[in-house]
C-alpha cells in the first residue's frame, strides 16, 4: 500500500486545534464521560424491585397492540418500554453531503453537495412534505468549530421553530430542550456537533443554514399519515427527558413495571463451558441485565471471549461478546449510554436496559470461549409479567423480539462491513462497533473514512448514506477531542499499539431511537472500511434490533413503464411522455455496476391501476427512476382522494438510478383489491420519471410467501466487451420482493442451473463477469431469489463474446493498426492496417488536416462502433478536444470539437474506457501541487462535462498510464515514480471515480528513465506493465497483474528491443488477445518492428513496416509523449 498522505481530516483538525485551542472555547458543558482521562462513572444503581422507574415516572400500563406511527416526539424517550413495537410504513431517511459520484473527491471538503439548493433563505439542507419527524442533525467543519456555517433555521408546518447561529444552538444558548445532551458541541461529541431534539411535523419540514456547512447529515422519519403526530413546540422544555438523559448509565430509563423481580446468580466458567443465568416464563419482559466480572479477569481477551446468549420463545436472538454488547469492544472502558453502561470502578457492573419482551419464555446464558477459566461471575436479571406481549409478539403481532446481531472478522476489499443483513420485519436501533486497523504506516486510522449505507426492503438506493465512520457516530475529525460516552453516541476506546491493539483501534457505539430504521421485508445496514472499502482491518459489531422472521408486506403488483404489455395490463397513461434508455449506476455500495433500463418522463398527469391486498393497512408505492433532475414532485391521488405530495429533493447526474417510495394512507386503500393512482407533477417541478412501480400492501398480520419470483425479464449485455462482459436485467415480480440474483454461465448454450455454473450472487440487477480472455463465448441465465429464500424460474438466455482489447484498430477487425500523426503545419494522419503478419499499406492518408502544431493526438473508439477513431488535444489556453471518427477507410470530417475546455495548460491527456460502457473517454492529469485527475465521459457524439475523479494522483513528475488492471472492463489509472524509488501506484475505476487514494502495486519497477507501458501481455484479461530500458541494453521487463498487485520483481521478456532512440509501443497487432511490442525507428529510416507475445515472453523482433512514422512524427500505439514531450 502506498504510504498515504496524512488525511486532510487529520491535517485540518490539527490546524483547527492549533488556531482555536480546545473546543471548550466555543462554550458548552463538558461531556458525561471525559475523553483523555475520564473520571470514573458512578456505579449504576441496582435495579429496584419494581424495575427501576425514572424519578417521577408513573408505572407503565398496558399499551395497544397496534402502535400506528409508534411513539413520536418526546414519547420516544418517555416510553422506551414501547421500543419493541414496529411502525409499519414509517420510513427513516437521510440527507447528507456524501459525494454523489461515490468517492471522497466531492464530499464535504468541497461542499459541492452540501446544499440541496440555494434560495433566498440560504442553503437548504433538508426538506420533506407530509408528516414526519426530525430525528438527528449533525455537522462538522474546521475541526468542529461550526461558526462558519452561520445561522440555522428550522421550519415545521410553516412555522420557524429555530433561527439562531448554529454554534450558539449546539452550545446550549437557546436553553431547554436544546441543552446538553440533546445538543452537543465539538468538545462534547469529539469533533462533531449534533441536535437530537425530536421535532415532529404534520405537513412540512425545511432546514436552512446561512452558509455552506460542508459536512452534515439530517436524519428524519416520514410517516404514512399524521395519526398521533403533534407539531413540535419549542416552548416544551422536556425537562424530564433531559434529566433522564443526564442520568444515562446510572438507572433504568424506562417506566416502572409492576411485579418486577430480580434473579441473581454467581457462576464459575471453565473453558468452553456455558451457564444459564436466568430463565423466566411469560408473557413478560426483561427490563435489566447486569454482569460483574471479577477485577482480576476483566481483561480485553476475557470480555471478547465471554459471550452473552439470549433466547426468547425458543429462538436464539443474541450471541455477542460481553464487552461489545455493553458498549466497549476493546476491553473495559467507561460507558454511560442511555441503554447500557460499563462501570470501570473496582467491583463495577456492566448493565443493559434494553426492553426484551417474550410470550412464553426467556433464557439468558453465558458461554466461555476464552480458553481459560473465569470464576466468580455475578449476574442479575430483572423481569416483569406483561400480558400485552402475548398478542404483540404473536406471528401477526406488531412487536419484535430483542435481537443482537453480532459477528467479527477481517474486512473484505470492495465490500461493506455489514452491521445487519437480514430478512423479515423489524427495526434497527443501534450498534456497538470495534475497529482494529492493519494499515501499519501512514494514516493508520483511515478505516474511519467509510460511509454508512442502509438498504431497506430490497431498495437499490440507500435510504441512509453517510460521510464517514466517525461522522456516523456523530463526532468528527477522527474523534479529535478524544474518547467520550454520551447517552446516544460514544467513542469509548482508542488504542495505539497498546491494550491488545497491534496497530490502531477504536470502539464506538450509536443508539438510534428517534432515528430507528424500520423495515418490512429486508435490511442491509453496512459501513465502508476506508475511503473505498480499501482499508485492511479486523472488525467486530453487535447491532441492536427488534425482529420478526416473517415479512410485513405483500407485493401485489409490478409495473414496468417501458414494457407496452405491462402498461396495457395496468391501464397506464402518461399523455405525451417521452421514453429513453438509461445506462447508469445506483448510489452506494452497489455503484460499480452498470444497469440499463427504459425510463419514461412526463410533465403531465400519469395514471395507472394497481391491485392491492384488501387486508392492507396502507400501501407503499415504490418507484425506480432517473434522478438526473433533482426536485421531482407530484401530487398523489388514490381513486380521486388526496394521498399527499411525493417529493424527491435529491438528484444525481452521475449515478442516476434511484429507488424511492411514497406511503399511501390506509384511508385511501383499506378494504380495496385495486386502486387507481394518479400522479400530477407540481408546477415548476421537473419531469417526473419512472422505469418501474411496485405496490407493497402493509398487512396487520404476517404475509405468507406463496412462491418464488417470476422469471427474470430483460436480460441483456450492456457496455464494453474487452476483458469482461456486463449483464443487466429488470427486477421480476415477487409477492415479498427480490432479495438477490444468482448468475449462471456456461461456455455452451442451454445453461444448466446448478453450483457448477454459478458465477456469482448480487443484489442489484446487473453483473460483471471478468476477467475474461479475448474470444471467450459465454451464455448466461439469471435466477431471482426472494426474501423467503425461494428461487424463481431462470429467465431467458443471453450470449456474448469477449473482445480483443485494442487501442488503434482503425478498421475494426480486432487487430491494432499503425497510425501516425505528422503534426506541425502538414497535420496529416496516415494509417497502415495490420493483416496479422505485418502492416500492409505503405501508409494511407486517412486525414489531411488533424492534430496540427503541437497538439497531442491519440486513438480510441469514442463512438463505440468497434473502430478506433482519432482525437487531439490542443491544451494551452484553448484546451479544446477534436475527434475524427473512423468509417473503416478514413477518419471522417474536418475534426469535430467534442469538448471546448479540457486538459488546459500542460496537463497530460489520456484515453480509456473508464466507465466500461464500450466507448472510450478522456482523462487529464494535472500533476504538480494539485495532482488532480479529471475525466470527461463520451456519450458517442461528444465528451460530457469534465469531473474530478481523483484529487491526488500522479504527483510531481510521476508518469501516468491507463489500463484495466483488475479485469472488470473499466480502465484504471497507474502512476510510475521512476527514478530511484521506481514505485508503481494504481487507483481502480468504479465507473464514476478512481477509488483508492493510490495503492502501491509494485515497489521497484521502471527505474531511472525507463519507459513504462501497459498491456495485457499474458492474455488473462488483466492489463500488465512493461518497462523499456532502450539504449544499448534494450531490455524489456514485464510484471503481470493478479488483480490486486503487479507480481514478482519484473521479469525480462525481451533482451533486444527498442534499442537506441526508437519509440516503444504496445498493441495487439496479431489479434490473439495478448499485447505485443512495437518499436518505431522514425527519422529517415522509418522501420517499424514488432515482437509478438507468447504469453510468457516476447518473440524475436520482426519488421512489420519498412517506412512508416518518419522524422519526428507521432505514431500510435506508442509512448512517444514520454520521448518527445510536447
N, C-alpha and C positions, 0 to 999 in steps of 0.2 A: 504494500500500500504506500502511496506517496506520503511522505511526511507532510501533512497538510498545513495550510496557513492556520494561524491562530484564528479561530472562528470570529467573524465580525461581531457575533453576540458577545463573546468574551471581551473583545477589544473595546466595544462600545461601553460595556458595563464597567470596565476598569477606568476608562476615561471619565465616565459619569461619576464614578466613586471619587476620583481624584478632584474633579471640579466641584462636585456638590457636597462631598462629605457624606456621612451616614444619612440614610433615608429618613431618619428621625427628624432631620432638619425640616422636613416637609410637614411635620406635625403629625398628630395622631397618637393612639395608645399602643403600647408595646403588645406583641402577640402573646397568646396564652403561654406557649412554651417557647422560651428564648432559643436563639439559634446556636451560638457558639458554645456557651456553657450554660445550658438551661437550668434554672432552679428545679429541684425535684417537684414533680406534680404531687398534689395531695393524694393520699391513698384513696381510691374510690371507696365510698361508703358501702358497707354490706347492704344488699337489698333488704328492704323492710319486708316483714312477713306478708304484707299485702301487695308486694310487687314494686314498692318504691315509687309512689306517685310524686311528681314535682310539687314543690311547695305551692300550696294554694290550689292544686289541681283537684277536680272532682273525680271520684271513681267513675270509670267509664262504664256506660251501659251498653246494651246490645246495639249494633248498627245494622242498617238494612243490607240485605244480600246484594242488591243492585246499587252500586255506588254512583251511577251516572258518570259525570266527569271526575268523580273522586274528590278527595279533599282539594280545595282551591284556596290560594292565598295563604293567610296565616294558619288556616286549619291544617295545612300540610305539616307544620311543626307542632301544632297543638294536639293533633290526633295521629301521632306516629303509630298508634296501635292499628290504624287502618292502612298502613303501608302495604300489607299483603294483597289488598284489593287492586284489581286491574281496571284500567279505564278504556273500554272499547272505543275505538275511533279517535282517541287522542293521539296527536302526532307531535313529537318533540323535534324541533327544527333548529337550525343554526345559521346565522350569518357570520362570516369571518373574512379575514384578509388573506386567505390562502392564495397561493399562486395558481391562477386558472389554467396554466399550462402543465401543472403537476410537478413543478420544480421548486427551487428555492431562489430563483432569479428575481421574480417579481412578487415576492410575498411582502410582508410588512416593511422590509427595508426600503423598498422603492415606494410603497404606498399606492401602487398602481390600482389595486383592487380594494383599497380600504374605504372607499366611498361607493355606495351603490349608484349614487348620482349626487351632483351638487346643485342646490337650488337656492332660493332667496334665504332660506333658513340655515344654510350651511351644508355640511357634509352629512348626507343621510346614510346611516349605517344599518338600520333595520326598519322594516315596516311589515304590517300584517293587516288583513281585512277580515273581520269576523271575530268571534270570541276566542280569547286565549289568555296567556299569562307570560309576562317576562319572568324568567327564572334565574338567569345569571348573566351578568355583564362583566367583561374582563378587558383590561387594556394594559399595554406597556409600551414604553419608548424611553429613550435617553436614560437607560439604566433603571427605570422605574419612576422617574420624575415625569409626570404627565401634564405639567403646567403648559407645555407647548400645544396641547390639544385644545386648550381654551374651555369654553363653556360646554356643558352637556344639557340638552333639552329633551325631556321625555314627555310625549303627548299620548294620552289614553282617552279614547272616545271623544276626541276633540278638545280635551282639557289638558293644559300643561300642568304636570304634577311635580316636575323638577326642572329648574332652569338656573344653573349656577356654575361656577368654574369646577371642572371635573376634579382637580386636585383638592379643592376645598370639600367637595362632596365625599371623597373617599377618606379624607382626614376626619370626617365626622362633624363638619361645621354646620350641617343642616339640622343636626340633632335627631333624636329618635323619631322614626325607626331606622334612620340612616346613621347608625352608630356601630362601632365595632362590637361584635364580629360579623354583623350583617353587611358592613362595608369594611374595606381594609386598604391601607396604602402599601407602598412597596416595602416598608420596614416590617409590616405585619404579615405580608404574604410573600416575602422574599423575592422582590424584583418585579412583581406584578401588582395591579390594583384591581379590586373587584367590588361589585354591588350584588348582593344576594337577597335583597328585599324582594319578596314575591309581589308582583304588580299585575293583578288581573285586569282584563278589559272585556267589554261585551261586543264592541263593534270595530274598533281600530286601534292600532299602535304605530307610533313613529318615534324613532330616536335619531336626533341630530347631534353632531358636535360642531364646534366652531371651525376647527382646523383638521386637516388630515390626521387621523390618530395613529397611523402606521399599523401597529399590531393590535388586533382586537378580536373578540367574539361576543356575540349576543345569542344566548340560547333561550328559546321560548317554546311554550306549548300552544298548540292550536286545537281548540275543542270543536266537536261536531255541532254543538248548539250551546246556548248561553244558560242552560239549566244550572242553577246554583252558583252562577258567576256574578259577583258584585264588583263594580269598578273600584280599583284601588283608591283608598282615601289616605293621603299623606298625613292627615291630622291624627290618624290612629297610630299612637306611638308603640303599640305592641310591646309594652314593657315586660309582659310575662314571657314573651318569646325571647327577647333579649336576655333576660335573666336566665332562662332555660339554656340558651346557647353559651352564656358565660360560665355556666356550671358544667359544661361538657366534660366528660371524663370522670366526673365525681358522683353522678347519680343517674338513675333511670329517667330518661326524658319523656316516657310515655305516661298516660293517665293510669292511675292505680286500677287494679282489677281485684274484685272481691274474691276471697277464697284462695289466694296465692299461697303456696307452700314451697319451702326451700329444702332440697335434698343435699346432703353433704357426704362426700366420700374421700378417702385417702388411699392411694394405690402405689405399689411398687411395680415398675415395669421392667422385666428382663428383655434382652434383645429379641425383637420380633414378636413380643407379647402384646396383646390388646386387653383392655379392661373396660367394662361397662360402667359409666359414671352415673347414669340416670336412665330410668325407664318410667314412663308415665302414660296413662290412658286418657282418652278424650271423650268428647271433644274438649279442646283447650288450647293453650298456647304457652310455649316457653317465653318468659319475659326477660330472663337474665341468665347468663352462664359465666362462671368465673373459674379461673385456674390459678394456682400458685405453685411455681416450680421452685424447689429449694435453691437458695442463692448459690450454692456450690455447684449447681448443674444448669444455671440459666445461660449457657454459652450459645454462640451462634449455631453451632452444629446441633445442639440439642433442640433448640427452637425450630430448626429446619427439619429435624428428623422425627420429632413428635408430631403425629398427625391427628387432627380432630375429625371425627366422623359423626355425621348426623343422619338419622333416618326418620322419615315421617310417613306414617301409614304404609309401611312396607317398602318404601322406595328410598334408597340412599341418595341424598341430595348434596352432601358435602363430604369431602375428603381433602383436607387442607393442612399445610404446615402451620403449627401453632403460632409461630412468630408472625408470619404473613397474615394469618387470619385476624390477629389482633392489631395489625397496622404497621408492623416493622419486620420486613423480611431479611434484615441484616443483623438480627440479634436483638437484645433488649435495649430499647431506647424509649424516651418519654413520648407517650401518645395520649392525647386528650381530645378525641373526636367525639361527636355527638352520640355515636352508637357503638363505639368500642374504645378501650383505653388500655394502656400499659403503664403500670406504676413501677418505676425503677428503684424506689426506695427499698431498703432491706425488708424482706418479707412481703414485698408488694404483690398485688394481684393483677392478673390480666382479665378484663371484663368485657362482655359484649351485651348490648341491649336490643339487638335486632328482634323484632317480634317474629316468633316462629310457631305458627298455628298447625294443628293437626286434628283430624277427625276421630281417629281411633287410638293411635299410639305414637309416642316419640321415644327414640333411643339415642343416647349420647354416649360415645365411646372414644377411647384414646388408644392410639397404636404407636408402638415404639419401633421406629426404623433407624435409630441412631447407631446401632451396632454395639451399644453399651447399656448397662443397667441404669435406670433413672428411678431413684427411690423417693418416697415421701411426697408424691404429687397430690395436692389437695384440690378438690373440685366442689363447687356449689352450683346447683341448678334450681332456678325458680320457675314454677309453672302454676297456672291458674285454669280452672274449668271455664269453658265459654261455649255455649250452645250454638252461637252464630256460625262456628266453623263447620258444623255438621252439614249445613247446606252450602256454605260459601266454597268449601273445598271439594264438594261432590263433582263428578265429571261435568255437569252442566253449570257449576257454580262460577262465581266471578272473583275468586281469590286464588292465589298461588302459594305453593309451599316455598319456604325459605330455601335458597339454593346457593351454595358456594362453589363455583366452577373454578377449579384450581389445576394448574399444570406448570411445568418448568422444563427448560431445555435450551439448546443452542438456537439462536436466531437463524433463519434461513434467508440467504440473499434473495432479494426481489419479492419476498413475501412479508406481509404484515404479521406482527405478533397478535394473535387473537386472544383477547380477554374472554370473549364468549362467542361461541359458534354453535347455534342450536336451533332446533325446530320446535314447533308447538306454540304456546301462547305464554306471555309473561311480561316482565319489565326488568330492566337493568337499573340497579340502584346504587352502584358504586364499585370501586376496585381498590385493592392493595397490590402494589406493583414493585417488583425487585429487579434492578438492572445491574449486571456485572459486566463491565466493558472488557474487551480483549484488544483494544487498539494498540496499546503498548507504547506509543510515542505520539508526539504532536498533540492534537486536540483529543485527549483520551476520553472526553465526556461527550463526544459527538453523537452517541446514541440518543441524546436528548433532542436532537434535531427532527425527530419523527413526528408526523401529524397523525392525529386520530382520525379514523374514517369509520362511519357507522352505517351499515346497510340494514334496512328494515323490510321484512316481508318480501324478500327477493328483489327489491328495487336495485337497479344497477347504479343509480346515483346515490352517493352517501347522503343521508339525512343530516349528519354532522360531519364537517370536515374542518379540522383544526389547523394550527400553525406551528406546533412544536410540542414536545412532551412536557416540558416544564410549563408551557402555556396551558396545556390540558389540565395540569394540576394548579392552574390559576396563580402561578408565580411568574418568574421571568429571568432572563439573562443567566441561565444555568444556576438559578437559586442564589443570586448574588449577595443576599443578606444571610446566608447560612440556613441551617436546618430550622424547622418550626413545626408546630402542630396546632392547627386551628380546628374549629368544630366540623368543618366540611372539607378541608384540604390540608395536606401536610407533606413535607419532605423530612421524614423522621430520622433519616441517617444518610450521611455522606462519608464514604471511606476512601482513602487514597493509600494504597499499598499498606493497609493496616486492618486489624479486626477480622482477618479471614478474607479480605479483599486483595487479590493479587495485583489488580490494576487500579481502576477507579469504579466506584459503585454507588448506587443511590437506592433508597427505599422511599416510596411515596404512597399516598392514598388520596382518593377523592370520593366523597359521598355525593350522589346525585338524587336528591329527594324531590325538590320542586322541579328539577330537570330530569327526572327518571325517564328512561326510554321505553315506552310500551311497544310491544309487537304482537301480532295476531297469528302469524304462521312461521316466521323465521327471524333470527337475529344474527348478524355478523358484526361484532364490535371489536375492531382491531386498531393497532397503532404501529406506525413505522419505527424501525430501529435505524436511526441515522437519516441523513438527507434524503436518500432514495432507497431505503431498506438495504443499506450497504455497510452498516457499522457492525462488526462482529461482536457478539455479546452472548452472555447467558442470561435469560430472562426467567422470571417466575411471576405468576399473577394469581390472585384469588379474587374473582368477580362475585359481587353480591347481587342476587336476583330473586325474584319470586316467579315461579314457573308452574305451568300445567303442560302435560305432554301432548294434549290434543289441540288442533288448530281452532281458532275462534272465528274464522270467516269461511264463507262458501263462495268461491268464484263461479258465477253463473254465466258469464259472457266474456268473450274477447272479440274485439272488432279491429281488423286491420284496415286502415283507411286507404291504403294503396292497392287493395285487392277488390276489384269490382264485384266479385261474388259475395265478399264479406259486407261490402257497403249495401248491396241489394238485400241481403238477409236481415240487415238491421234498419232498413228503410232510411239510409243515411243520405242527408242532403247538406250541401255547403255552398250553394249558389255558384259564383264564378271563381271558386278556389283554384289555385294552381297546384301542380304536383311536380315534385323533383326528387331525384335520388340523392341521398346524403350518405357519404362515406366519411366517418369521423370516429371519435373516441368518446367514451364516458369519462367523467372525472373520477378521481380517487384511485384506489388500489388496483383498479382494472383498466387503467388508462393506457396500457401499451397495445391494446388490441383494436385493430380496425373493425368497425361494424358498419354494414351497409343496409339501408332501408329506404322505403319510399315515404316521403313526408308531404302532407297536404297543408297548404297555408291559406287561411281565409280571413277576409276583412269584414265579411257579413255573417249573418246567423248560421249556425251549424246545428243540425238536429239529427237525432237517431234514437232507435228503440233499443232497450237492453232488458233482457229477462233478469229478475231478481228473486231471491228466496222469500216467499211470503211471510216466513217467520222472522224476517230481519228486524233489527232494532236500529236501522240506519244502513247506509251503503257507502263504501269508499269507492269513488270513481278515480281510477288510476289512468295516467297518460304517459306515453312515450313521445317525446317531442324534440324539436330543434330549438336550442336556446341561443342561437346566434343573436337574436334581438332580445334584450332584456326588457322587463316591464310588461310582458304579455298579461292580459287581464280580460276576463269575460264575466258577464252576469249569467248566473246559472238558474234555470227553472226546471222543475220536475212536474210534468203534466200540467204546466202552466203556473204552478205555485213557486214562489220565490225560494231559492235554495242558496242564496248568498252570492258572494263575489269570489271567483277563483283568480287570485293574483299571484304572479310569479315575478318578484323583483329581480331575480338573478338572471345572469346572462353569461355566455362564454363563446367567444369567436374562435377559440382554438379547439377545445374539446366540447363539441356541440351537442352530443346526445344528452338528453335529460329524461329522468323519470320523476314525476311528482303526482300528487293526489289531492282530491277535494272531498270532504265529508258531506254527504247528503243527509240532512236531518231525518230522524225516524218519522217525523210528522209528514214527510213527503213520500215515504217509501213503504212504511209498515203495512202489512196485510196485502200487498200487491205482488203479483207474479211478473209484472212487466211495467216499465216506466218509459216515458218519452222525455229525453233530455234535450234541452235547447241551451246553446252557448252563444251569447251575443257579445262580441268584442266591445269593450268600453271605448267611448270617444277619445281619440288621441293615443290609444294604445296601438302597438304594432300588430301585425297579422298574428292570429292565433294558429299555432302549428300543432300537428299531431300525426304520428305514424300508427298509433295504436291506442285503444281504450280498453279497459277491463273493469268489470263490476264485481266488487267483493262485498257480499252481504254479511254484515255483523250479526252474529247469532247469540241469543240469550243462553243457549246451551252449546255443547260441543258439536262440531260438524264431523260426521263420519265420512272419511275419504272413500269414494266409491270405486276408484280405479286409477290407473296410471295416466300420464299425459297423452295427448294426441300426438301423432307423428309430427316430427319437426318439419315445418314448411320453409321454403325459400332458400335451401342450402345452395351456396354459390361460392366460387372462387373470386376473391377481390384482391386488388393491389398487384404488386410485382411478383415475379416468379423466379428471381435469382436467389439462390441459397435457401429459400423457404417458400412454402405455399400457404396462403392465408384464406381461411374459410369464414363465412358469415352466414347467418340464418335468422329466422324470425322465431320469437318465443311462441310455442304452441299453447293451446288451451289446456288447462287442468283445473279441477274444482277446488284445489287448495293452493295452487301456484307451483311453478317450477323451482326446484332447489338448485339443480346443477345439470350439466350436459356431459355425456360420455362420447368421446370422439373415437370412432373406429376407422382404421385404414388398412389397406392391403395393396399389394403390387398387382393384383388381378381383380377383375370385375366380380360383382356379386359378393361384396364384403361380408364375411361371416361375423356375427356378433358374439364376441367372447373375449376372455382375458388375453388371448394371443394377439388379438387385433386392436386392443385398447391402447390408443396413443396418448390419451390424457383426459383429465376431467376439469371443467371450467364452470364458472358461474355466469359469465357474460356470453351472449350469443355470437361468439367469434373465437377463432383458434388459429394459432400459427404453428405450422409443422415444419420444423427445421432444427439443425442444418441439414440440407439435402445436397447430394452431389448432383452435378448437371445431368439432365436427361433422365431423371427418375420418373417413372409413371406411377401415379398413386390414385387410388379410388377410396372415397370416403362416405361414411354414413354417420349420422348423429342420433343419439338416443337421449331423450329428456327424462329426468328423474324428479319426482315431485317431493314435497316436504315430508310426506309419509314414507319416502324411500322406494316408492313404486316406479318402475321403469316403464316407459311407453314403448310403442312400436317404433322401429327405426324408420327414419324418413327416407326420401328418395336419395339415390346415389349421385355423387358428382365426381368427376375425374379431372386430373391435371398433370402437367409435366413440368418439372423444374427446368429452368432455362440456363443456358451458358452465361455466366457473368462476363459482360463485355463492356468496353469503355470507348471504343472507336469503330464500332461495326456500322459503317455508313450505309451498307446495302441491306442490312438486316438478315444476313444468312447465318448468324451465330459465330462468326469469326471476326476478330479485330483486324481492321484495315489500317494502313498507314495514311496519316493526314498531316499535311504541313502548311503552315501559315507563313507567307513571306513577310508580312507586316510592312512597316515603313510606308513609302509612297505607293508602291505597287499594290499592296494589300490583296494579293491573290491567295486562293486556297486550293491546294492540289490534293488529290486522293489517289492511292494505288490500292486496289482491292486484293484481299487475300483469297487464294484458292485452296488454302490448307497446306501448301508446299512452298509458296513464295508470294510476294506482292507482284501482281501480274502486270498492270499497266505501267507505262513509262512515267506516269503521273498525269492524271486528267485534271484539268482545271474545273473545279466544282463551284467556284465563286470568284468573281473578278473585282470585288470591292468589299472586303470584310477584314476586320481587325487591322486597321491601318495604324500608322505611327507606332507608339509604344504600348498599345493596348495588349491585354493579357487574354489570349484565346484558349479555350478548352473545347472538349467534345462531351456530349451527353445526350441521352434520349429524353428530351424535355416535354414532348407531347405524348409519350408512352406508346408509340406505334411500332416499337421494335427496331427502329432505325436510329442511329446516332446522329445528332444534329450538331451544329456549331454555335458556340456562344463566345462573346468577347466582352471584357470589362474595360471601360475607359479609365476608371479610377480618377485620381485627382479631384478637382472641384466639381467637374461634371458628374462623375460617378454614375454613368449610365451603363446599362447592360442591354446588348443587342443579341438577337438569336436569328439564325438562318436554319430552317427546317430541312431535313433530308427527304427527298422523294425516291431515293434509291439510285438516282443517277446524277443528282446535283444538290447543292444547298440552295434552296429557292429564295426568291425575293431579293430585296436590296439590304436585308438586315432589319428586322423589326425590333423596335425598342420594347423590351419586356419588363424593364424596371428603370425608373428615372432617377434613383439615388440609392446606390448600393456599392459597398466597398470603396468609400472615398479615400482620398489621400494615398498613403502607401499600404493600406490594408491588403491582406493576402486573400485572394479569392480561391474558392474550391468548388467542386461539383460532386454531388452524390444524391442518392435517393434516401433522404433522411427520415421520411415517414412511411416508407415501404409501399407506396401506392402505385409503383411502376413507372413513375415519372421522375426524372432527375431534377433536383433542386439546386440552389446555390447557397454557399456559405461564405462568410468573410471573417477572418481572424485579425483583430486589431493589434494583438501582441502589445509589447511595451508595458507601460504602467497599468493600463486598463485590462488588457488581456481578455477582452470580451469575444464571444463568438455569436455572430448574427446569422440567421437563416431566413431565406425567402423561399417559400414553397411554390412549386409550379402547379397551376391549375389546367395546364395543357395549352393555354394561349397567352400566358403571362405569368410573371412571378408576383405573388401576393406581397403585401407589406412586410418589410423585414421585422423580425422579432428576435430579441436576445434569447439564445438557447443556453448560453453558459456565460458566467461572469468572471471566470478566472481560469483560463486555459491557454496553452502555448505562450508561456511567459517570455518576455525579453526576446532573445534571438532563437528560441526553440523553433524547430521545423515542424509545421503541422502537416497532417496527412489524413486521408479519408478512406475508410474501408469497413466492411461488415465483419467485425472481429468475433462476434458471438453467433453468427449464422442465423439471425432471426429475420433476415430480409430487409433490415433497416441499416443504412450506413451510419457508422460511428466515427469518432474522431480520435486521432492519436497525435502525440507530440514527442519529438525526438530532441533531447537536450544536446546530443552530440558532445564534442569536446572531451574533457577528461571524465566527466560524470557518465555520459553516454547512457542515460536512463530513457525509458520509454513509458509514457503515461497514456492511458486510454479513458475516455468517457463514452459510455454507451448511450445510444439513442432510445428514447421511449416512443418516438413518433411525434412528440411535442417539445421535448427538451433533451439536452445531453445530461444524463442523470448524475453521474458521480462527480465529486469535486476534483477528480483526476487520480485514478488508481495506478500505481506503478505495476506495469505488466512485465517489465524486464529491467534488470539493474545494470546491464552493461551490453549495449548494442549500438552499432554505428558510431564508434568513437571518432574523435578528430573531425575531419571534414568529409568523412564518408557520406555517400549519397543514399539516404533511406528511400525505400519504395514499399508498396503494398500490393498484394495479390494472393489469390488462393492457389498456392503452389502445389499442394498435395491433393487438391480437388475434393476436400472433405466438406465443403460448404461453409467454411470459415476463412476469412482473409488472414494471411500471414504477413510477416515483414521480411524484407531483404535489405542488405547493405552492399553497395558497390564501393570497393576501395579505389578503383580506377588506377591511374598512373601506371607504374611499371609492374606492380603486383597483379592488378586487375582481378582480384578475387571477388567472389560473390558469396555472402553468408546469408543463411535463412534461419529464422526462428518461427516455428509453427504455433498457431493458436490452438488452445484447447477450450476456448470459450470463456476462460477466466484469466489466462496468462499467456504470454509467449514463452514456450517451454525451452529448456536447455540453455546452453551458453551461446548458441548461434553456431550452426554447423556449416562448413564450407560446402557449397553445392556446385561451385564452378571456380576454376583457378586461372582462367584466362579469358575474361570477357569485359567489354567496355574499357579497354586499355587506353592509356593516354588521356586525351581530352574528349573522347567520344561521349555522346549523350546517352545515358541509360534510360530504359523504359521498361514497362511491364504490361503485357496484354496476352490474351488467349488467341494467338494467331492461327492455331490449327483447329480451334473449336472443340477440344476434347474435355473441357471443363477444368483444366489445370492451366494456371497462368504461366506464361513463358517470358523469356528475357528478350529485350531488343537493345541494340546499340546503333546510334546514328553517327556516322563519321563526319558528316557535314563538310564544310569547306569546299574545295574543288573536287574532292573525291566523291562524296555523296553515297558511299556504300552503306547499306543497312544490313545488319546482322541479326539473326535470331538464334536463340538456344532454347529448345523446347524442353518442357518439364517432363520427367519420367515419374514424378510423384515423390521421389526421394533424392533426386539430383537433377541437374540440367544437362542435356546432351551437348554434343560438340557444337560450336558456333557454325552457322550456315549463312551463306549470303542469300538474302531474300530480295535484295534490290541493289542494282549497281550504280544508281544515280538518282537519289531522292533526298529531299531536305538538304539542299546545298547551302553554301555560305553560312549565314547566321540565321537561317530560317528556324521556326519553332515547330518541331514535329510533335505529334501526338499518336499513340500514348508515349509520354516520356516525363522525366523530371527536369526538363530544360530550364524551368524557372529557378532551380537551385544553382544552375551554372551560368545563366545569363540573367541576373536579376534585372528586372525592368526598372 
